[in-house]
Amino acid sequence: MSVKLVLREQEFEVKPGMTLRHSLEKIDVLPEAVLAIRDGEMITEDEILHDGEVVRLVAVISGG
């Protein structure tokens, strides 16, 4: 199966067993540019993603 990453209206599928950081690199998303939420809790980029999970990616906005 796969892991689903959801960023805004886009959905990406990646292989389970990768770290969040590696999966973000695969879909060309900078890890520093998003917060990852799994089951209502924020996860770190070294978390291993498991089959069937859905991870919501929330864009980080900064300004000056």
Backbone as a chain_set.jsonl record, in Angstrom:
{"seq": "MSVKLVLREQEFEVKPGMTLRHSLEKIDVLPEAVLAIRDGEMITEDEILHDGEVVRLVAVISGG", "coords": {"N": [[0.835, -1.187, 0.0], [0.384, 2.318, 0.592], [1.501, 5.566, 1.802], [-0.284, 8.483, 2.422], [0.231, 11.825, 1.652], [-0.96, 15.0, 2.307], [-1.206, 18.139, 0.997], [-2.5, 21.2, 1.093], [-4.744, 21.252, -1.481], [-3.644, 19.157, -2.777], [-2.742, 15.735, -3.189], [-0.387, 13.279, -2.357], [1.233, 10.174, -2.893], [3.376, 8.036, -1.158], [5.951, 5.591, -0.499], [5.616, 3.354, 2.278], [7.652, 3.17, 5.288], [9.648, 4.976, 4.892], [11.334, 7.912, 6.175], [9.707, 10.906, 7.321], [11.064, 13.171, 6.379], [12.519, 12.157, 4.146], [10.388, 11.357, 2.511], [9.188, 13.837, 1.998], [11.208, 15.048, 0.517], [11.067, 13.434, -1.751], [8.695, 14.294, -2.924], [9.295, 16.837, -3.581], [9.074, 18.902, -1.597], [10.072, 21.268, 0.712], [11.271, 20.392, 3.879], [11.426, 22.341, 5.882], [9.435, 24.059, 5.231], [6.923, 23.179, 5.904], [4.542, 21.958, 8.36], [3.957, 18.826, 9.789], [1.156, 16.822, 10.319], [-0.182, 14.103, 11.974], [-2.789, 12.022, 12.756], [-3.881, 14.09, 14.327], [-1.706, 15.033, 15.762], [1.401, 16.758, 15.822], [4.226, 15.718, 13.942], [7.73, 14.836, 13.79], [10.472, 15.292, 11.459], [12.021, 12.993, 11.418], [10.394, 10.861, 11.861], [9.141, 7.616, 11.123], [7.167, 6.631, 8.425], [4.138, 4.836, 8.157], [2.343, 2.145, 6.555], [-0.742, 2.96, 5.055], [-1.209, 5.299, 6.458], [-2.276, 8.728, 6.831], [-0.952, 11.835, 6.305], [-1.15, 15.16, 7.088], [-0.041, 18.083, 5.613], [0.909, 21.243, 6.573], [1.38, 24.398, 5.379], [3.992, 26.566, 6.314], [3.995, 29.917, 7.084], [5.835, 32.82, 6.787], [6.765, 36.132, 7.608], [7.759, 39.579, 7.331]], "CA": [[0.0, 0.0, 0.0], [1.138, 3.565, 0.549], [1.236, 6.633, 2.763], [-0.818, 9.645, 1.713], [0.6, 13.146, 2.143], [-1.934, 15.963, 1.799], [-0.766, 19.526, 1.099], [-3.592, 21.999, 0.54], [-5.673, 20.411, -2.245], [-2.879, 18.124, -3.467], [-2.467, 14.49, -2.474], [0.766, 12.548, -2.861], [1.401, 8.856, -2.284], [4.761, 7.614, -1.034], [6.103, 4.245, 0.063], [5.791, 3.281, 3.728], [8.983, 2.791, 5.741], [10.55, 6.119, 4.755], [11.131, 8.976, 7.15], [8.942, 12.028, 6.79], [11.99, 14.014, 5.621], [12.784, 11.518, 2.851], [9.17, 11.399, 1.699], [9.012, 15.217, 1.544], [12.184, 15.25, -0.564], [10.553, 12.726, -2.929], [7.621, 15.068, -3.567], [9.834, 18.191, -3.791], [8.595, 19.849, -0.588], [11.1, 21.537, 1.714], [10.805, 20.059, 5.232], [11.327, 23.557, 6.677], [8.299, 24.853, 4.751], [5.643, 22.604, 6.324], [4.359, 21.209, 9.604], [3.295, 17.566, 9.466], [0.178, 16.415, 11.329], [-0.677, 12.73, 11.821], [-3.757, 11.705, 13.813], [-4.081, 15.245, 15.185], [-0.486, 15.412, 16.467], [2.517, 17.123, 14.974], [5.312, 14.744, 13.949], [9.023, 15.369, 13.38], [10.91, 14.794, 10.16], [12.681, 11.693, 11.528], [9.365, 9.83, 12.071], [8.958, 6.631, 10.055], [5.777, 6.597, 7.966], [3.636, 3.465, 8.077], [1.346, 1.829, 5.548], [-2.12, 3.372, 5.283], [-1.324, 6.56, 7.184], [-2.517, 9.987, 6.13], [-0.24, 12.922, 6.978], [-1.546, 16.46, 6.56], [1.069, 19.033, 5.605], [0.421, 22.603, 6.707], [2.426, 25.329, 4.96], [4.436, 27.558, 7.284], [4.062, 31.228, 6.455], [6.595, 33.783, 7.571], [6.768, 37.462, 7.02], [8.648, 40.485, 8.039]], "C": [[0.879, 1.25, 0.0], [0.76, 4.47, 1.711], [0.751, 7.821, 1.951], [-0.371, 10.917, 2.424], [-0.342, 14.145, 1.496], [-1.424, 17.378, 2.073], [-1.768, 20.373, 0.345], [-4.565, 21.072, -0.185], [-4.969, 19.275, -2.958], [-2.676, 16.912, -2.576], [-1.318, 13.773, -3.163], [0.805, 11.191, -2.176], [2.869, 8.495, -2.317], [4.802, 6.23, -0.4], [6.222, 4.308, 1.58], [7.224, 2.873, 4.058], [10.002, 3.908, 5.598], [10.326, 7.077, 5.917], [10.297, 10.074, 6.49], [9.84, 12.902, 5.927], [12.242, 13.441, 4.231], [11.552, 11.575, 1.951], [8.896, 12.815, 1.187], [9.983, 15.538, 0.409], [11.696, 14.6, -1.858], [9.481, 13.52, -3.669], [8.01, 16.537, -3.753], [9.22, 19.247, -2.874], [9.709, 20.027, 0.442], [10.563, 21.218, 3.111], [10.618, 21.291, 6.114], [10.088, 24.377, 6.335], [6.945, 24.341, 5.223], [5.717, 22.053, 7.746], [3.584, 19.96, 9.225], [2.417, 17.135, 10.633], [-0.315, 15.006, 11.002], [-1.574, 12.429, 13.014], [-3.881, 12.843, 14.828], [-2.856, 15.698, 15.951], [0.619, 15.736, 15.489], [3.613, 16.054, 15.084], [6.589, 15.404, 13.428], [9.485, 14.689, 12.098], [11.646, 13.463, 10.225], [11.697, 10.552, 11.81], [9.29, 8.906, 10.86], [7.47, 6.591, 9.709], [5.355, 5.153, 7.716], [2.5, 3.345, 7.064], [-0.05, 2.285, 5.96], [-2.292, 4.689, 6.015], [-1.641, 7.722, 6.247], [-1.843, 11.081, 6.955], [-0.639, 14.221, 6.296], [-0.368, 17.401, 6.704], [0.496, 20.446, 5.592], [1.575, 23.54, 6.377], [2.716, 26.341, 6.065], [4.607, 28.878, 6.543], [4.865, 32.143, 7.364], [6.58, 35.121, 6.864], [7.644, 38.398, 7.817], [8.167, 41.895, 8.023]], "O": [[1.989, 1.234, -0.532], [-0.155, 4.188, 2.484], [1.317, 8.132, 0.903], [-0.564, 11.073, 3.63], [-0.51, 14.144, 0.276], [-1.234, 17.769, 3.225], [-1.882, 20.286, -0.878], [-5.153, 20.191, 0.442], [-5.609, 18.502, -3.671], [-2.465, 17.037, -1.37], [-1.277, 13.67, -4.389], [0.448, 11.076, -1.004], [3.534, 8.621, -3.345], [3.813, 5.761, 0.162], [6.86, 5.216, 2.114], [7.925, 2.303, 3.221], [11.109, 3.803, 6.126], [9.276, 7.064, 6.559], [10.199, 10.153, 5.265], [9.426, 13.333, 4.85], [12.182, 14.171, 3.242], [11.674, 11.819, 0.75], [8.422, 12.98, 0.063], [9.62, 16.221, -0.549], [11.89, 15.152, -2.941], [9.37, 13.433, -4.892], [7.16, 17.378, -4.047], [8.887, 20.347, -3.315], [10.227, 19.047, 0.979], [9.506, 21.722, 3.49], [9.756, 21.299, 6.993], [9.731, 25.294, 7.073], [5.924, 24.983, 4.978], [6.788, 21.731, 8.259], [2.652, 20.027, 8.424], [2.861, 17.086, 11.78], [-0.8, 14.746, 9.901], [-1.15, 12.569, 14.161], [-3.975, 12.604, 16.032], [-2.939, 16.654, 16.723], [0.765, 15.082, 14.457], [3.895, 15.55, 16.171], [6.533, 16.405, 12.714], [8.958, 13.648, 11.705], [11.88, 12.85, 9.183], [12.112, 9.405, 11.98], [9.366, 9.356, 9.717], [6.62, 6.526, 10.597], [6.102, 4.357, 7.146], [1.8, 4.312, 6.765], [-0.487, 2.026, 7.081], [-3.42, 5.155, 6.178], [-1.325, 7.704, 5.058], [-2.121, 11.239, 8.144], [-0.49, 14.37, 5.083], [0.231, 17.508, 7.774], [-0.297, 20.801, 4.72], [2.625, 23.487, 7.016], [1.801, 26.898, 6.671], [5.275, 28.946, 5.511], [4.604, 32.229, 8.564], [6.397, 35.197, 5.649], [8.196, 38.03, 8.854], [8.818, 42.776, 8.584]]}, "num_chains": 1, "name": "protein.A"}
